[in-house]
Every structure is written in C-alpha cells, then in structure tokens.
C-alpha cells in the first residue's frame, strides 16, 4: 500500500522515528491506527455499562486505594512498550 501524506504529517512521523521511540515510519503509522481504533471505540458503552464501570472503579478505590501518579504513568509506559513488542 502506498499513501501520500501532507508534509506536516510526514514531519510528525519523521520526528517520532528520529526520537528513537519508533524504529520505522511503518511502526508510527501502526501505532497511530491502533490509537485511532481505540479512540473511535472509546465511549461505546451499552446502556448502564458506564454506570457499572464507575461503580466498580469506586469500589476498587474503597478497597485498594489509589495509585501514585508517577507509579500509574510508569505502569502505563510499561504496558505500552509490551503491547508494541507483541505487535512486532
């Protein structure tokens, strides 16, 4: 598949590859498509599902407490890195 990109989009891809975070333009595009897919499906809840998830979260906080912000970001970064590895 060949895709034509506007120069500003190509620049964004190049910046991410040059940062070392991604090893190729294909990897950047793949990550972007996965993120877009997640974004498009975010909020697709059945009736009352969101209320149930919120109640579950509140119960979890009551039972287990909350995470430190730094710890949460580190865990998220590790999960993202593991997900990228599994997609390769």
Number of C-alpha atoms within 10 A of each C-alpha: 2 4 4 7 9 7 9 9 11 12 12 13 20 15 14 16 17 13 10 9 12 18 12 15 17 12 18 18 13 14 16 13 12 12 12 12 11 11 11 10 10 9 9 10 11 8 8 9 11 13 12 11 12 12 12 12 12 13 12 12 12 10 9 9 10 10 10 8 9 9 10 12 12 11 12 12 12 12 12 12 12 11 12 14 9 8 9 6
